[in-house]
Amino acid sequence: MTVLLIAILAIGAGLGVLVIRRTSPVAAQLLGLGATAVVAVLAIGIGPADATHVGGMAISSSAMLRLVATVWSGSLLLLAVLELAIGGTAVIAGPALVGLGAVVLGLGIPDPGTAFAAFAAGSVPAILVPGAAAWLGRVDDPERFTTLRRGTGAVIAATAIAIVVVAWGSSPVGPLGSGEPLTIEDPDRAIALGLALLAIAAAVVVRAGLIPAHQWAARFMEGASSLAVPAALSWPTLAFALVALGWGQVAIGSPTASAWLEHGIIVLVAVASIGFGGLAAILHEDIEHVLGYSIVQDAGIALLAFASLRPEATEAARNWLIASAAVKTALAGWVAATRWTFGAHRLPDLKGWARRSPALAVALVTIIFSAVGLPGMAAFDARASLAFEAVPGAFGWLVLIAAFSSLVYLGRLLAVGFRSEGGPVAHAPSPSPRWAGARPTGWSSGSVVLVARDVPALIDANRAPIVATITIGLAAIGFVVAAAGVSAG
């Protein structure tokens, strides 16, 4: 029952935030924060036997569902507080809560077609609302609505492809409807098997914004707040890919030797996304694009699982997707915090940021360590397993080396931070804690009432260190998930 309760609460509260955010932004922020906190507590309490039936359909829990719900809700709570601290307008919590509820519901439903539909319903607000808020009033920008249309269209197209493939699989001519698995001895059915594999992988490519379907995702990242990126890309893509993998493993099974063409196409798209995503993150100088293309690269690594569909690859993809979503949520928070703290988002303007804010440096170091990892960490082992399951031998090493380019582009962010301060960084307010200015009347007199009145001034005077501390919390969540994996759920 807890899974269904979380879905109802998150979706209901998210819609409530969307309804009142324009007229009562403060109430919307409080509603979003409160609902997210309640969802996080409920998610921790999800039990392994939690299940309920609605209309004859079972909604059940799993260790994976519990981990996704707990990590996403916990991270979302910190993102919502971060948005409040940097003066946001309640754009993040509403769409993200709707998406969270839809993902929890979809992961708890055994029917993949229904799950894909739920993911789509939760994803559209996460793209439309932050995008519309970012471009509101920019009447001189003819691309603003085109970008939103492309993003929504990508979600709908990916969902339609996935639902059609699932429906075919359950039809009398499909592998599940016929009661017999597709075999190499039946050439016609083997062709259908290969087409189904390519179609379900293509749906993931479109939904994740992988190359060559990356244009909508790139345009979204250029305009929307970085705090909106996890709910629009990372977490829905995670759920979509996991359900697609689960369906493929049951309906298609591991590709046979005759599926070399399908295998090659999937590997080619995955490697292109890994390579070009990493290269784009290295070459771009604005930190929002570094965030966006790093997410593209992570999704490309997960796509390698479709070239194998073996249980080992599916398990590795599960660990990798959840860890990368948590780590890139932390990176999104760091990007927003850094841009707000220094009033800049291009690397030439951020020289010396780490010297100026050691707390933000601690957060980024933790993010880098989580993203790269060490042997024995769940995310590190999952990345290696996906590379060698899809591309054995020497070429697997090349794919793995390309996947480690995150060390280069994230390390570049850190290296810029230790250069001599200049430009906006040198003129930015100090992010160190400050106690003076918020205490002259209340703290000296000892009056509880006056002290309470000083608290808002104290918080306002220390917003920069508070923002940096929140990013450390997000980075810590990402590190724990990257180290432990689904077994922690």
Buried (B, 14 or more C-beta within 10 A) or exposed (E): EBBBBBBEBBBBBBBBBBEBBEEBBEBBBBBBBBBBBBBBEBBEEBEEEBBBEEEEEEBBBBBBBBBBBBBBBBBBBBBBBBBBBBEBBBBBBBBBBBBBBBBBBBBBBEBBBBBBBBBBBBBBBBBBBBBBBBBEEEEEEEEBEEBBBBBBEBBBBBBBBBBBBBEBBBEEEBBBBBEEBBEEEEEEBBBBBBEBBBBBBBBBBBBBBBBEBBBBBBBBBBBBBBBBBBBBBBBBBBBBBBBBBBBBBBBBBBBBEBBEEBBEBBBEBBBBBBBBBBBBBBEBBBBBBBBBBBBBBBBBBBBBBBBBBBEEBBBBBBBBBBBBBBBBBBBBBBBBBBBBBBBBBBBEBBBBBBBBBEBBBBBBBBBBBBBBBEEEBBBBBBBBBBBBBBBEEEBBBBBBEBBBBBEEBBBBBBEBBEBEBEBBBEEBEEBEEBEEEBBEEBBEEEEEEBBEEBEEBBEEBBBBBBBBBBBBBBBBBBBBBBBBBBEBB
